[in-house]
Amino acid sequence: MSGNRPEQTVEAVLARLNRPKKVVVTAGMPYANGPLHLGHLAGAHVPADICARYNKMLIGKDNVLFVCGTDDHGSTSEVAAVKAGKPILDFIQDVHTIQKSTLSNYDISLDNYTGTSTPGTIEVHTKNCQDILRKLHKNNLLEKRSSKQWYDTSADRFLPDRYVSGTCPRCEEAGAYSDECDKCGAKYTPDKLLNPVSSISNTKPELRETEHWWLDMWSSTDLLVEWIESKKRFWRKGVYNEVINQVLPCYSFNKEMEAQYKEVKADLPKHKSRFAPGGRMVSQFKSLVDLEAAREIMKAAGIETDLEDGWAYRSITRDVKWGVSLPEEIDPSMNSKTLYVWPDSLIAPISFSEVSLKVKGQDPKEVTQYWNDSESKVYQFLGQDNVFFYVLMQATLWLGSQDNPKQMPQQGDLQLTDVFGSYHLQINGEKMSKSTGNFFTGDQLLEEMNYDSDQVRYYLALLSLSEKSSNFDLEHFKERNKFLAGPLNAALEKPISACIKKFDSVVPEGKLMEKAQKETYKIVQKYTRQMERAEYSTLLYAIENYARQINSLFTQFKTHNHRTHASR
C-alpha cells in the first residue's frame, strides 16, 4: 500500500464502517383513512425496512428501533369515518388492522405498529406533545395570531382544511382542499380557494376570524442553514435542494428598481439574485445578519424590500376536537383547540419509540439513548412532498425544545435527524393517491395476482424514487422478476451448490482469482456506501451486474457440476 491509499480488502472496508451507538428508523406515517397502497410501500416502508435490517446487522438488533404507526388525528381520518358511517375510533381501528396486516404480508420488520390515538400510545404521545409545546412557548417561539378560517353556518362549526373543497387557484382543478391541491401541489391560504363547499352540509361556508398558535421558524433560520448545509454530500439532492433554497433568507423588490440595485450590488453581502413572478426580483443570502445588512443598504438607495418569509410561520393548532389537547396552563383561551396534525405526527415517532421499548420489555426512558444522543442516528423515510415538514418544521420543534434554542443540539437534546425523501410512484403517469382512487393496494398484487412479497419488494427497491417519480409498469415488473428468478437466483444457487456438493458444505481455503477478488472488493465497497446513503436502486443494479459476472465464471469453469478448482 502506497501513500495514504486505503487498504483495498473486504476486511478493510468493513473496518471503516460508521457504526452508530443506537439507530431509530421511521417510515412515513399513513393516514388512518384506508388501505396501504404501493406508493406507501415504495416510498416509505420498503426502503425503511431495508435500512432497519442493515443497521440491525451492523450494530445488533437490540440497538435498533424501527417504528411507525397510523396518523390518526386531524380531518383526514375524521372525514373518512363520517363517509363510512362509523364512530371514528372504530373506523381507525379497522383501518389500522388492515394496514398492519399488509405490512406483515410484506415482511416489514417493525418493532411495533401503533397509532397516535391507540390506547397505551395516546397517553405517552399527549405528554410528549405538550412538553414540547411548553418549551416552545417558554422560548417565545409560539405567537398567537388571528386569521380567517372557513365556518359552516349550517353545522355551526369551524371547518378543518379537508372539510372544504373547491377550485384550485393555480391549476383550476376541481376538488382542491382548503389549503392545498393534490393535482398540482399548490399550497395557499383558505381565502384563495375558489368556489368553496363544505363537505358536511354541501353549502358555501364563510370566512371567520379565529385565533391560533403560530410556530416561528424564522428565528431558527441560521441554525437550519448551518445544519442543512452540513448534509449536502449525504442527503439526496431532491431533499437538500428543496429545503436549502427555501430556508436561505431572502427578500424581494420591484423589478423596475433593477438599475438602482445594480448600482449598489457590489456593496451588498454575498448573495444570489433571480427574477421572480409578478415583476419581482429575489435576492438570497447566507444568514439573517447579511440579509438585514443588505436591506439597510437597499433602503438607503431608495429600494423598498419585502421579506420572503412565508415559509417560516405556520399555524400549529386547529379548531377541531379530534386531536391532541393543548397544555391548559399556558393559555386557557386556547383550551378548545387541538394540535395541528403535522406537528402531532412529527413528534409521534418519539412516542412510538417509547411504546416499542416497553413492548420489548425495556425501560421506555431508554428512548433518550436513541433520540438524544449525539452518537446515535435517526433515519426517516417519507414522501418528497412531506420534506418541508420533516426537515424545517421538525428541526424547529427540536431546536425550540432546548434550554438554549439559539445553538445546535448538545448531548442530551433531541438530535436533528437524517431525512430520505422519495418521489411519487405513479400509475399511468399520475400520482398514486387514496384521495383520487388512483392506486394499487399492496394486497392486490399478493392476493389477486398471486405474486410473492419479495418479488414486489425487489421491484419497488429497483425504482429510482430517490431521484424522480416512476411509473408502476406491470410488464416491466414481470421482466425484472424474470431476472430475479433466473440469473440472480442462479448466481446464489451455483456457489452454494458447489460448496455443498464438492466441499462438504464448508467454504474451502484458497486464493481468489484476481478478477473475482477485484470485483468482490468493488461490490462490497459499493454496498456499504450505498446502504449508508439508502441508494438502493443503484446498488441493486450493481448487484445484478455482479451476479452476471458470477454466472460467467461458473459457465467458464463449471465448478458447480464438474471437477473442483479449489485454487480458484
Secondary structure by P-SEA (a helix, b strand, c coil): cccccccccaaaaaaacccccbbbbbcccccccccccaaaaacccaaaaaaaaaaaaaccccccccccccccccaaaaaaaaaacccaaaaaaaaaaaaaaaaaaacccccccccccccccaaaaaaaaaaaaaaaaaaccbbbbbbbbbbccccccccccccccccccccccccccccccccccccccccccccccccccccbbbbbbbbbbbbccccaaaaaaaaaaaacccccaaaaaaaaaaccccccccccaaaaaaacccccccbbbbbbcccbbbbbbccaaaaaaaaaaaaaacbbbbbcccccccccccccccccccccccccccccccccaaaaaaaaaaaaaaaaaaaacccccccccccccccbbbbbbbcccccccccaaaaaaaaaaccccccccccccbbbbbbbbbccccccccccccccccccccccccccccccaaaaaaaaaacccccbbbbbcaaaaaaaaaaaacaaaaaaaaaaaaaacccccccccccccaaaaaaaaaaaaaaaaaaaacaaaaaaaaaaaaaaaaaaaaaacccccccccccc
